[in-house]
Amino acid sequence: MIIVISPAKSLDFESPLPTQKFSQPAYLEQSQELIEQLQELAPQDIASLMKLSDKLATLNYNRFQDFKRPFNTDNARPAVLAFTGDVYQGLDANSFNEDDFNFAQNHLRILSGLYGLLKPLDLIQPYRLEMGTKFENTRGKNLYEFWGDAINDEINQTLDTKNNPVLVNLASNEYFKAAKEKQVNHRVVTPVFKDRKNGEYKIISFFAKKARGLMTRYIIENRITAVEGLKDFNVDGYYFSKKQSSENQWVFLRDSVDQ
């Protein structure tokens, strides 16, 4: 079983690391190719392309200019410990032990506009490049065309090595589109998280993102390798709803935040 999640825009490259283990991204050559094209953009071009303030555009201009290989622990950080958005608050990888990191390394992947597909301990440098960015490049009109079949091929090859080859999609639609679901050679299960608001169950973005991280952590902590084990997920008040679920879209409900 393999889990995929999205990256985050917010980053932490300062706090102490809970592990000294790291790995190298598989697609650094492609990342370098993208960076060299991004380095040609002026700050105002980045602001327009990514719809950023001048301050954030300058920050990311400098990040692109500062990109340097080879990656090491002085200039880069393991991906799962670098991202700090809502999903990663739920995941809380900073509290992992070494066995957790080992399991995550085998079963978790992070989709990325710049790095394609990352293992949790793959080193990354600070960046911002969302998968949906319409950045025209030497391979096409956007990042989906740049990555082509590479992400899908990597996912399929990894699933082929597993005893229970199921892809658990805990990524956003923007990022999962790059995985090309229709070309995945094995079963894909997508958990959906709904909270009760005004008497109705709805997807509330902040809660849903955090729940994706909570489920990812649940899988890692409990060493779940068979997808049926996800139905026992009961963290933070969520529970599996057979009634609202379909074969491959599994709905988890929570009642306690009703307003």
FIFI-498960 format. One record per residue (C-alpha): z, x, y; residue in one letter. Coordinates in Angstrom, 3 decimals, m for minus. Layout:
FIFI-498960
+----------+----------+----------+---+
:       zz :       xx :       yy : r :
+----------+----------+----------+---+
:        Z :        X :        Y : A :
...
+----------+----------+----------+---+
//
This chain:
FIFI-498960
+----------+----------+----------+---+
:       zz :       xx :       yy : r :
+----------+----------+----------+---+
:    0.000 :    0.000 :    0.000 : M :
:   m0.904 :    1.237 :    3.458 : I :
:    0.378 :   m0.130 :    6.776 : I :
:   m1.562 :    0.224 :   10.034 : V :
:   m0.030 :   m0.185 :   13.481 : I :
:   m1.245 :    0.308 :   17.038 : S :
:   m0.204 :    3.161 :   19.331 : P :
:    1.622 :    2.580 :   22.634 : A :
:    0.924 :    3.393 :   26.258 : K :
:    4.483 :    4.573 :   26.917 : S :
:    5.315 :    8.047 :   25.633 : L :
:    8.300 :   10.338 :   25.057 : D :
:    7.688 :   14.078 :   24.945 : F :
:   11.175 :   15.109 :   26.029 : E :
:   13.896 :   13.907 :   23.648 : S :
:   15.078 :   16.070 :   20.713 : P :
:   13.140 :   15.684 :   17.476 : L :
:   14.971 :   14.377 :   14.373 : P :
:   12.682 :   16.343 :   12.040 : T :
:   10.927 :   19.687 :   12.097 : Q :
:    8.120 :   18.456 :    9.856 : K :
:    4.667 :   17.920 :   11.299 : F :
:    1.025 :   17.667 :   10.277 : S :
:   m2.347 :   18.053 :   11.979 : Q :
:   m4.616 :   15.112 :   12.879 : P :
:   m7.627 :   14.768 :   10.605 : A :
:  m10.111 :   14.126 :   13.408 : Y :
:   m9.307 :   16.785 :   15.999 : L :
:  m12.948 :   17.837 :   16.245 : E :
:  m13.879 :   14.294 :   17.248 : Q :
:  m10.910 :   14.159 :   19.633 : S :
:  m12.122 :   17.381 :   21.240 : Q :
:  m15.578 :   15.857 :   21.635 : E :
:  m14.104 :   12.845 :   23.413 : L :
:  m11.812 :   14.949 :   25.590 : I :
:  m14.682 :   17.104 :   26.825 : E :
:  m16.447 :   13.967 :   28.032 : Q :
:  m13.266 :   12.531 :   29.553 : L :
:  m12.666 :   15.802 :   31.395 : Q :
:  m15.840 :   15.154 :   33.372 : E :
:  m14.281 :   12.063 :   34.979 : L :
:  m12.642 :   12.233 :   38.394 : A :
:   m9.282 :   10.490 :   38.910 : P :
:  m10.997 :    7.602 :   40.673 : Q :
:  m13.366 :    7.201 :   37.712 : D :
:  m10.379 :    6.983 :   35.365 : I :
:   m8.695 :    4.452 :   37.649 : A :
:  m11.792 :    2.252 :   37.526 : S :
:  m12.447 :    2.701 :   33.804 : L :
:   m8.882 :    1.981 :   32.685 : M :
:   m7.834 :   m0.289 :   35.572 : K :
:   m5.002 :    2.062 :   36.544 : L :
:   m3.182 :    2.811 :   39.778 : S :
:   m4.104 :    6.036 :   41.557 : D :
:   m0.831 :    7.577 :   40.346 : K :
:   m1.455 :    6.756 :   36.691 : L :
:   m5.111 :    7.770 :   36.965 : A :
:   m4.089 :   11.193 :   38.297 : T :
:   m1.504 :   11.554 :   35.526 : L :
:   m4.120 :   10.900 :   32.863 : N :
:   m6.713 :   13.056 :   34.601 : Y :
:   m4.227 :   15.927 :   34.307 : N :
:   m3.504 :   15.066 :   30.663 : R :
:   m7.197 :   15.277 :   29.824 : F :
:   m7.533 :   18.599 :   31.663 : Q :
:   m4.438 :   20.011 :   29.932 : D :
:   m5.613 :   19.170 :   26.397 : F :
:   m5.406 :   22.417 :   24.471 : K :
:   m5.842 :   23.500 :   20.862 : R :
:   m4.436 :   24.571 :   18.526 : P :
:   m1.703 :   21.932 :   18.402 : F :
:    1.813 :   23.209 :   17.784 : N :
:    5.360 :   21.993 :   18.394 : T :
:    5.359 :   23.633 :   21.832 : D :
:    2.432 :   21.623 :   23.194 : N :
:    2.399 :   18.515 :   20.975 : A :
:    4.718 :   16.042 :   19.224 : R :
:    4.572 :   13.959 :   16.010 : P :
:    2.843 :   10.682 :   16.851 : A :
:    5.520 :    8.343 :   15.479 : V :
:    8.068 :   10.125 :   17.698 : L :
:    5.830 :   10.212 :   20.777 : A :
:    5.018 :    6.508 :   21.204 : F :
:    7.816 :    4.344 :   22.651 : T :
:    6.390 :    0.830 :   23.176 : G :
:    7.707 :   m2.453 :   21.751 : D :
:    6.455 :   m1.777 :   18.204 : V :
:    8.147 :    1.630 :   18.212 : Y :
:   11.426 :    0.202 :   19.483 : Q :
:   11.454 :   m1.996 :   16.387 : G :
:   10.422 :    0.923 :   14.184 : L :
:   13.042 :    3.299 :   15.663 : D :
:   11.680 :    6.373 :   13.896 : A :
:   14.190 :    8.582 :   15.699 : N :
:   16.816 :    7.335 :   13.248 : S :
:   14.729 :    8.105 :   10.131 : F :
:   16.032 :   10.544 :    7.557 : N :
:   13.754 :   13.047 :    5.824 : E :
:   13.026 :   10.707 :    2.917 : D :
:   12.001 :    7.991 :    5.395 : D :
:    9.592 :   10.385 :    7.082 : F :
:    8.136 :   11.388 :    3.719 : N :
:    7.560 :    7.764 :    2.703 : F :
:    6.101 :    6.913 :    6.112 : A :
:    3.742 :    9.885 :    5.901 : Q :
:    2.322 :    8.473 :    2.664 : N :
:    2.164 :    4.804 :    3.620 : H :
:    1.879 :    4.434 :    7.421 : L :
:   m1.123 :    5.031 :    9.673 : R :
:   m1.459 :    4.704 :   13.442 : I :
:   m4.792 :    3.676 :   14.946 : L :
:   m5.757 :    5.572 :   18.099 : S :
:   m8.575 :    5.544 :   20.633 : G :
:   m8.426 :    9.332 :   21.007 : L :
:   m7.337 :   10.457 :   17.531 : Y :
:   m8.930 :    7.785 :   15.339 : G :
:   m6.350 :    7.461 :   12.571 : L :
:   m3.028 :    9.284 :   12.559 : L :
:   m0.342 :    9.951 :   10.000 : K :
:    3.145 :    9.522 :   11.490 : P :
:    3.870 :   13.260 :   11.648 : L :
:    0.439 :   14.246 :   13.002 : D :
:    0.885 :   16.166 :   16.250 : L :
:   m0.555 :   14.617 :   19.392 : I :
:   m0.642 :   15.604 :   23.040 : Q :
:    0.066 :   13.098 :   25.843 : P :
:   m2.851 :   10.746 :   26.489 : Y :
:   m3.891 :    7.254 :   27.374 : R :
:   m7.106 :    5.874 :   25.912 : L :
:   m6.949 :    2.347 :   24.586 : E :
:   m9.363 :    1.475 :   21.801 : M :
:  m10.881 :   m1.350 :   23.840 : G :
:  m11.779 :    0.949 :   26.755 : T :
:  m15.486 :    0.616 :   27.518 : K :
:  m16.043 :    4.339 :   27.794 : F :
:  m19.693 :    5.182 :   27.358 : E :
:  m19.983 :    8.373 :   25.339 : N :
:  m22.483 :   10.493 :   23.437 : T :
:  m22.114 :    8.282 :   20.350 : R :
:  m22.324 :    4.865 :   21.961 : G :
:  m21.238 :    2.462 :   24.680 : K :
:  m17.563 :    2.271 :   23.698 : N :
:  m14.885 :    3.767 :   21.434 : L :
:  m15.674 :    1.428 :   18.541 : Y :
:  m19.162 :    2.929 :   18.456 : E :
:  m17.781 :    6.435 :   18.876 : F :
:  m15.568 :    6.101 :   15.785 : W :
:  m18.184 :    4.202 :   13.790 : G :
:  m17.202 :    4.030 :   10.116 : D :
:  m14.833 :    7.024 :   10.186 : A :
:  m11.603 :    5.008 :   10.413 : I :
:  m12.725 :    2.505 :    7.797 : N :
:  m13.843 :    5.284 :    5.433 : D :
:  m10.480 :    7.036 :    5.759 : E :
:   m8.573 :    3.813 :    5.077 : I :
:  m10.682 :    3.047 :    2.009 : N :
:  m10.297 :    6.569 :    0.641 : Q :
:   m6.526 :    6.407 :    1.093 : T :
:   m6.242 :    2.966 :   m0.499 : L :
:   m8.284 :    4.167 :   m3.467 : D :
:   m5.473 :    6.602 :   m4.302 : T :
:   m2.717 :    3.948 :   m4.356 : K :
:   m1.391 :    2.010 :   m7.342 : N :
:   m1.143 :   m1.148 :   m5.219 : N :
:   m4.134 :   m0.814 :   m2.887 : P :
:   m3.350 :   m3.402 :   m0.192 : V :
:   m3.794 :   m2.848 :    3.547 : L :
:   m0.981 :   m4.409 :    5.590 : V :
:   m2.293 :   m5.076 :    9.084 : N :
:    0.499 :   m4.823 :   11.640 : L :
:   m1.841 :   m3.704 :   14.423 : A :
:   m3.146 :   m5.629 :   17.416 : S :
:   m6.586 :   m7.253 :   17.286 : N :
:   m7.923 :   m4.645 :   19.718 : E :
:   m7.051 :   m1.778 :   17.406 : Y :
:   m7.587 :   m3.417 :   14.038 : F :
:  m11.182 :   m4.154 :   15.007 : K :
:  m11.796 :   m0.399 :   14.627 : A :
:  m10.740 :   m0.600 :   10.968 : A :
:  m13.660 :   m2.973 :   10.203 : K :
:  m11.763 :   m5.423 :    8.016 : E :
:  m14.880 :   m6.803 :    6.305 : K :
:  m15.657 :   m3.299 :    5.035 : Q :
:  m12.185 :   m2.647 :    3.622 : V :
:  m12.634 :   m2.444 :   m0.147 : N :
:   m9.223 :   m3.863 :   m0.979 : H :
:   m7.031 :   m6.799 :   m0.050 : R :
:   m5.900 :   m7.067 :    3.582 : V :
:   m2.675 :   m8.934 :    4.398 : V :
:   m1.841 :   m9.721 :    8.030 : T :
:    1.742 :  m10.749 :    8.844 : P :
:    2.082 :  m13.081 :   11.856 : V :
:    5.377 :  m13.560 :   13.697 : F :
:    6.244 :  m16.792 :   15.491 : K :
:    9.325 :  m17.706 :   17.503 : D :
:   10.485 :  m21.217 :   18.282 : R :
:   10.116 :  m22.146 :   21.920 : K :
:   10.490 :  m25.666 :   23.286 : N :
:   10.551 :  m27.017 :   19.749 : G :
:    7.322 :  m25.304 :   18.652 : E :
:    6.635 :  m22.056 :   16.819 : Y :
:    4.479 :  m19.744 :   18.906 : K :
:    3.411 :  m16.112 :   18.952 : I :
:    5.347 :  m14.548 :   21.841 : I :
:    3.804 :  m11.160 :   22.515 : S :
:    6.959 :   m9.128 :   23.202 : F :
:    8.809 :  m10.502 :   20.174 : F :
:    5.742 :  m10.233 :   17.922 : A :
:    5.184 :   m6.563 :   18.817 : K :
:    8.797 :   m5.672 :   18.135 : K :
:    8.677 :   m7.633 :   14.857 : A :
:    5.703 :   m5.549 :   13.707 : R :
:    7.849 :   m2.482 :   14.185 : G :
:   10.815 :   m4.098 :   12.448 : L :
:    8.672 :   m4.969 :    9.430 : M :
:    7.210 :   m1.474 :    9.312 : T :
:   10.731 :   m0.058 :    9.280 : R :
:   11.770 :   m2.576 :    6.610 : Y :
:    8.917 :   m1.417 :    4.367 : I :
:    9.819 :    2.243 :    4.875 : I :
:   13.586 :    1.863 :    4.433 : E :
:   13.211 :   m0.261 :    1.312 : N :
:   10.364 :    1.863 :   m0.116 : R :
:    8.203 :   m1.226 :   m0.618 : I :
:    4.915 :   m0.439 :   m2.350 : T :
:    3.964 :   m3.920 :   m3.617 : A :
:    2.894 :   m6.354 :   m0.917 : V :
:    4.849 :   m9.310 :   m2.344 : E :
:    7.987 :   m7.477 :   m1.266 : G :
:    7.131 :   m8.292 :    2.353 : L :
:    8.025 :  m11.927 :    1.764 : K :
:   11.690 :  m10.916 :    1.564 : D :
:   11.611 :   m9.613 :    5.142 : F :
:   14.629 :  m11.144 :    6.873 : N :
:   15.395 :   m8.841 :    9.798 : V :
:   16.453 :  m10.232 :   13.191 : D :
:   16.368 :  m13.812 :   11.925 : G :
:   12.769 :  m13.893 :   10.679 : Y :
:   11.900 :  m15.555 :    7.380 : Y :
:    8.718 :  m16.117 :    5.407 : F :
:    7.109 :  m19.546 :    5.758 : S :
:    5.047 :  m20.405 :    2.715 : K :
:    3.995 :  m23.678 :    4.345 : K :
:    2.433 :  m22.027 :    7.404 : Q :
:    0.949 :  m19.082 :    5.505 : S :
:   m2.448 :  m18.693 :    3.881 : S :
:   m3.483 :  m16.332 :    1.103 : E :
:   m3.796 :  m13.281 :    3.328 : N :
:   m2.173 :  m14.349 :    6.598 : Q :
:    1.563 :  m14.493 :    6.086 : W :
:    3.611 :  m16.285 :    8.724 : V :
:    7.194 :  m15.352 :    9.513 : F :
:    9.254 :  m17.710 :   11.665 : L :
:   12.378 :  m17.290 :   13.762 : R :
:   14.511 :  m20.110 :   15.122 : D :
:   17.237 :  m18.405 :   17.099 : S :
:   15.435 :  m17.845 :   20.422 : V :
:   14.632 :  m21.504 :   21.124 : D :
:   14.716 :  m22.292 :   24.854 : Q :
+----------+----------+----------+---+
//
